[in-house]
Amino acid sequence: MELGVYSFGDLLPDPRTGELLTPAQRMHELLEEIELADQVGLDVFGLGEHHRAGYVVSNPAVVLAAAATRTRDIKLTSAVTVLSSDDPVRIYQQFAELDLISDGRAEIIAGRGSFVESFPLFGFDLTRYGPLFEERLELLLEIRDHEHVTWQGEHRAPLTGQGVYPRPARPLPIWVAVGGSPESVVRAAKFGVPLAIAIIGGQPVQFAPFADLYRRSLIEFGHAEQPISINSHGFIADSGDAARAAYWPYYEQAMGIIGAERGFPAPSEGSFRAGGAPAGATIMGSPEEVAAKIILQHQIFGNRRSLLQLGLGTMPHDQVMRAIELFGTKVAPIVRAAVAKAEDERDAATR
């Protein structure tokens, strides 16, 4: 079971004090967070791509390359790369370079992303999201699998045998992230790539049919079994009450902004606490509470990876650092032991 953290590099005013970090301050804090995640033994750190005020990362590969020089073991991935509005050749080249810098730790999680600013910014038609994504994913995988590529599509100039360089030492892992659309799940299965399911609302058990659909579809398309990651909002503190008290102002701010843009009701403290309950989607609380929810997710999905977006908004750096420390030193041992035990029991039952 791989455990990790992802961040969007939020850059919002502190809802309690009004303080706003400079982009340079936020970037340096982000690099320290990645470095600590590696030191405490977490497996993965992901960075999201955004093109709007309120976020400091527009090109995850650049920041991850800086982090690669300060880390040793942790996998470094986008979370996500907005594939529909970018060029697969450039994406591959950027992450191939990251892979070389990091000695084989780079990954790509491709998806739609949280917002749509990249489409008009780079001159793409948002209504063509689906065809653009599928075509670009096909090309990205072709580039991963072949040094010289012959390919033709509708939305990009063809490749007629050109080489794409540099090449990493091994094929780049490429995942597809989905938010609950059956069509997106089937698309990931069609291409035979690992699946990341983002669960940021409702109850995780409601998403179990998507994991089942993915596994059935992999078989139907003739692909081998692939791993599933569950990506969730969350926060960890020394006690459950401390985690909820620290997290709420930033959760309210960030989700309120998103809700206002999309016509959703503003978050209430009641809905926040419901999300953090044992059956809810938000993984927050003490190390023991967080471990229990990750273990429950594994029982539901059989996932091989769990990623937490530790904090929303620009939470205080010391609190995020403490959450990462607790994740690696307290939560991870509990989860790994429980998952290993469950797998041993399952293997024994099938002998």
Buried (B, 14 or more C-beta within 10 A) or exposed (E): BBBBBBBBBBBBBBBEEEEEBEEEBBBBBBBBBBBBBBBBBBBBBBBBBBBEEBBBBBBBBBBBBBBBEEBEEBBBBBBBBBBBBBBBBEBBBBBBBBBBBBEEBBBBBBBBBBBBBBBEEEEBEEEBBBBBBBBBBBBBBBBBEBEEBEBEBEBBEEBEEEEBEEBBEEEBBBBBBBBBEEEBBBBBBBBBBBBBBBBBBEBBEBBBEBBEBBBEBBEEEEBEEBBBBBBBBBBBBEEBEBBBEBBBBBBBBBBBBBBEEEEEEEBEEEBBBBBBEEEBBBBBBBBEBBBBBBBBBBBBBBBBBBBBBBBBBBBBBEBBBBBBBBBBBBBBEBBBEBBEEBEEEEEEEEE
